[in-house]
Amino acid sequence: MTRLKPILNADMDCQLLYVCESQKSQVESLKSLIAEYKLSIILHTELLTDKLTQKRRQQLTTLVTHPILLLDDKNKLSWLSDGLSVAPEWDKLQRRVVSAGRKSELLLQAAKITADSHIIDATAGFGHDSLILASTGAHVVMLEQQPLMALLLLAEQQRMSTLPNWQKLMSRLHIINTDALSYFESFNKNPSADSSQLIDVVYLDPMFPDDSYQDSKTGKGAKVGKHMQALHQLARPPTLDEEQQLLQSAQSVVSQRGQKQGRVIVKRPQFAPLLAHREPSESWSNEAVRFDGYFF
Ligand SMILES: C[S@@+](CC[C@H](N)C(=O)[O-])C[C@H]1O[C@@H](n2cnc3c(N)ncnc32)[C@H](O)[C@@H]1O
């Protein structure tokens, strides 16, 4: 796998390919998102003159000097990277979102949220878990440190907000391009006087080494999917020190609820060690994943 240059504080050069002239306004709207959300991305746009066949798309994924985004004829924004084409594709989760409940979703068993809950998904990624959390009626603040991922999320939220069936759910998602640790720090320094803004659940799904999704002895467990493979080029797993800080500051965020119990839920591959080596209050697992719950 080719790792892209990590983006720290520098702006990231990104090439945006679009397939027809009529998409100019869509391209402008992506530029507006970058400006409005102050994403550190420099977008170079280019009209794709040849036909976008599967083969051509595959070829484009092998150009890895800088990230390539593709706006297809359905205005879906994908990231082409190292042989992969990935996009949030929230519409593909429709069935899961519609039928999501504590029986069908382990995450909802662990998070125990209600329609009026407020959640921070501190590691939003492609936003799939945020959608499941928001399917309950809860409000979800989605933190994502990588500007490229934040742009994919914002563009997807914009696209899905045009679909009547999704508008309510979309309005409950609030995407922020930031590092979770700095967000938690300012949250904990400036506690809200408004009790409706208190956070019931912080959800953490940090990166994990790409060889650790299966049990090293039995080989059992989930294979890493293409979304996760792509993410491994942009983001790295936290160090032990960062894991400790994440858990500690997430704990402080949910502890602001006074008498009411708050939860930090951590997603791990089924056989992965505990985050920050810390024993959870309770765990839920299936053959692929484990959710460790810390109650405060
Ligand atoms: C494993 S993925 C999360 C996948 C996500 N749960 C989903 O459903 O698509 C981890 C994501 O968290 C982001 N991330 C990791 N550490 C972060 C941090 N400290 N602050 C904000 N985002 C972070 C990474 O850039 C990556 O996109």
The ligand as a Gaussian input file, in Angstrom:
#p B3LYP/6-31G(d) Opt

LIG

0 1
 C      -11.623000       3.942000      11.971000
 S      -12.088000       5.438000      11.245000
 C      -13.724000       5.696000      11.817000
 C      -14.768000       5.029000      10.987000
 C      -16.156000       5.481000      11.341000
 N      -16.554000       4.998000      12.637000
 C      -17.174000       5.105000      10.287000
 O      -18.245000       4.594000      10.642000
 O      -16.938000       5.344000       9.093000
 C      -11.204000       6.614000      12.168000
 C      -11.387000       8.037000      11.659000
 O      -11.135000       8.909000      12.747000
 C      -10.310000       9.954000      12.351000
 N       -9.547000      10.322000      13.559000
 C       -8.594000       9.603000      14.179000
 N       -8.130000      10.248000      15.254000
 C       -8.832000      11.414000      15.337000
 C       -8.808000      12.510000      16.219000
 N       -7.965000      12.557000      17.249000
 N       -9.658000      13.534000      15.997000
 C      -10.533000      13.496000      14.951000
 N      -10.584000      12.495000      14.061000
 C       -9.749000      11.458000      14.245000
 C       -9.439000       9.374000      11.242000
 O       -8.976000      10.400000      10.379000
 C      -10.414000       8.439000      10.555000
 O      -11.113000       9.102000       9.542000

